[in-house]
Amino acid sequence: MPPGRPREFDTDRALDDAMDLFWRKGYRETTTRDLEATLGITQSSIYQAFGSKAALADAVLGRYQSLLDRELLDPLIEREEGLAAIDDFFVTLGEWLTEGDGRGCLMGRFMGEAARPDADVEARLAGYRAKLRVAMSAALRRAAAAGEIPADTVDSRTGVLVGMVLGVNLAVLGADEREGQRAMVRGVRAEIARWGEAAAA
């Protein structure tokens, strides 16, 4: 840290507080004054620590991404099962989206805004979508190797599942009632189960 720049706050706490604010208000609607009030520091301190509102948002999303990786995406990539791993992913996703106050996924919150975010934030969101696709594709390739689905359908099914994940995220943002959100997840899981049944028939 350069001389003359005292750190008057805890960075981890600041990121958590900013995450909560962005989650409640969205990126565009969160003002610098909102950040000052929530983090308890001045605009100058915020910019000295993070560089800009967009850079702060990117840091927040990076912190959130680590949670997604640990709880959802890395297990989907690393497990040995195919369709069973995908089913478990959607079980966890459903719990993730509807627990607490049911505010859903922070990545989905940012992606759901009408105005496009700044370039570095958009890059972070694109990275999340890319990893989601990689994780789904990895699980589907294992499913194909196990004879659970035809190998030539991996790419198309990957697109379907990624679309389902993003769609459920947006449904939560649309204030769909909690049971409706759970029903969507059950519907996705039922479709995945049919894939396995079709292969076994």
C-alpha positions in Angstrom: 0.0 0.0 0.0 1.5 3.4 -0.9 2.5 5.8 1.9 -0.2 8.2 3.1 -3.1 5.8 2.2 -4.4 4.4 5.5 -6.8 1.5 5.3 -9.7 2.7 7.4 -11.8 -0.4 6.9 -11.7 -4.1 6.6 -11.6 -5.1 2.9 -13.4 -8.4 3.3 -16.2 -6.8 5.3 -16.4 -3.9 2.8 -16.8 -6.5 -0.1 -19.5 -8.4 1.9 -21.4 -5.1 2.6 -21.1 -4.0 -1.0 -22.3 -7.4 -2.1 -25.4 -7.1 0.0 -26.1 -3.6 -1.4 -25.7 -4.7 -5.0 -27.9 -7.7 -4.4 -30.7 -5.6 -3.0 -30.6 -2.6 -5.3 -28.8 -3.8 -8.4 -25.7 -2.4 -10.0 -27.1 0.5 -11.9 -29.4 1.7 -9.1 -26.6 1.6 -6.5 -25.0 5.1 -6.2 -21.7 6.2 -4.8 -23.7 7.8 -1.9 -25.3 4.4 -1.3 -21.9 2.8 -1.1 -20.5 5.5 1.2 -23.4 5.0 3.6 -23.3 1.2 3.5 -19.5 0.8 3.8 -19.1 3.7 6.2 -16.3 5.2 4.3 -15.8 8.2 1.9 -16.0 8.0 -1.9 -12.3 8.8 -2.0 -11.5 5.8 0.2 -13.7 3.6 -1.9 -11.9 4.7 -5.1 -8.5 4.4 -3.5 -9.2 0.9 -2.4 -11.0 -0.4 -5.5 -10.4 2.1 -8.3 -14.0 2.6 -9.4 -17.6 1.5 -8.8 -17.2 -1.0 -11.7 -13.9 -2.4 -10.2 -15.6 -2.7 -6.8 -18.5 -4.6 -8.4 -16.0 -6.8 -10.2 -14.3 -7.6 -6.9 -17.7 -8.4 -5.3 -18.5 -10.7 -8.2 -15.2 -12.4 -7.9 -15.8 -13.1 -4.2 -19.3 -14.4 -5.1 -17.9 -16.5 -7.9 -15.6 -18.3 -5.4 -18.8 -19.4 -3.5 -20.5 -20.6 -6.7 -17.4 -22.5 -7.7 -17.1 -24.3 -4.3 -20.8 -25.1 -3.9 -22.0 -25.7 -7.5 -19.6 -25.6 -10.4 -16.5 -27.4 -9.2 -18.4 -30.4 -7.9 -20.2 -30.6 -11.3 -16.8 -30.6 -13.0 -15.0 -33.0 -10.6 -17.5 -35.7 -9.8 -17.4 -39.0 -11.5 -21.2 -39.3 -12.2 -22.9 -37.8 -15.2 -26.7 -37.2 -14.9 -26.7 -37.8 -11.2 -24.2 -34.9 -10.7 -26.3 -32.6 -12.8 -29.4 -33.6 -10.8 -27.6 -32.8 -7.6 -26.4 -29.5 -9.1 -30.1 -28.4 -9.6 -31.1 -29.6 -6.1 -28.3 -27.3 -4.7 -29.2 -24.5 -7.1 -32.9 -24.6 -6.0 -31.9 -24.4 -2.4 -29.4 -21.6 -3.2 -32.0 -19.5 -5.0 -34.8 -19.9 -2.5 -33.1 -19.9 0.8 -33.2 -16.9 3.1 -35.1 -14.0 1.6 -35.1 -15.8 -1.8 -33.2 -13.0 -3.7 -31.6 -15.5 -6.0 -28.2 -15.5 -7.6 -26.1 -12.3 -7.6 -24.7 -13.1 -11.1 -28.3 -13.4 -12.3 -29.1 -10.1 -10.6 -26.4 -8.3 -12.6 -27.3 -10.1 -15.9 -31.0 -9.3 -15.4 -30.5 -5.5 -15.5 -31.8 -3.9 -18.7 -28.7 -1.6 -19.1 -25.5 -3.4 -19.9 -22.9 -3.2 -17.2 -19.4 -1.7 -17.6 -16.8 -3.7 -19.6 -15.0 -5.3 -16.6 -18.3 -6.3 -15.0 -19.5 -7.8 -18.3 -16.3 -9.7 -18.6 -16.8 -11.2 -15.2 -20.4 -12.2 -16.1 -19.2 -13.7 -19.4 -16.6 -15.7 -17.4 -19.3 -17.1 -15.2 -21.4 -18.2 -18.2 -18.4 -19.8 -19.8 -17.6 -21.8 -16.7 -21.2 -22.8 -16.3 -21.1 -24.2 -19.9 -17.8 -26.0 -19.2 -19.2 -27.6 -16.1 -22.4 -28.7 -17.7 -20.5 -30.0 -20.8 -18.1 -32.0 -18.5 -20.9 -33.7 -16.7 -22.7 -34.5 -19.9 -19.6 -36.0 -21.5 -19.4 -38.3 -18.5 -23.0 -39.1 -19.0 -22.4 -40.0 -22.6 -19.4 -42.1 -21.7 -21.6 -44.0 -19.3 -24.3 -44.6 -21.9 -26.8 -42.3 -20.3 -27.2 -40.0 -23.3 -26.1 -40.2 -26.9 -22.6 -38.7 -27.4 -23.7 -36.5 -30.3 -26.2 -34.6 -28.1 -23.7 -33.3 -25.6 -23.4 -29.8 -27.2 -27.2 -29.3 -27.7 -28.0 -30.6 -24.2 -25.3 -28.3 -22.7 -27.1 -25.3 -24.3 -30.4 -26.5 -22.9 -29.1 -26.9 -19.4 -27.3 -23.5 -19.4 -30.5 -21.9 -20.6 -32.4 -23.6 -17.8 -30.0 -22.3 -15.2 -30.2 -18.7 -16.4 -33.9 -19.0 -16.8 -34.4 -20.1 -13.2 -32.2 -17.2 -12.1 -34.3 -14.7 -14.0 -37.5 -16.2 -12.7 -36.3 -15.5 -9.1 -35.6 -11.9 -10.0 -39.1 -11.6 -11.4 -40.5 -12.1 -7.9 -42.0 -15.4 -8.9 -43.5 -17.0 -5.8 -41.3 -19.4 -3.9 -43.2 -22.6 -4.8 -43.2 -21.6 -8.4 -39.4 -21.4 -8.3 -39.2 -24.8 -6.7 -41.6 -26.2 -9.3 -39.3 -24.9 -12.1 -36.3 -26.8 -10.6 -38.4 -29.9 -10.2 -39.4 -29.6 -13.9 -35.7 -29.4 -14.9 -34.9 -32.4 -12.7 -37.7 -34.4 -14.2 -36.4 -33.7 -17.7 -32.9 -34.8 -16.8 -34.4 -38.0 -15.3 -36.3 -38.6 -18.6 -32.9 -38.4 -20.5 -31.6 -41.3 -18.4 -34.9 -43.3 -18.8 -34.8 -42.9 -22.6 -31.2 -44.3 -22.7 -32.2 -47.2 -20.5 -35.3 -48.1 -22.6 
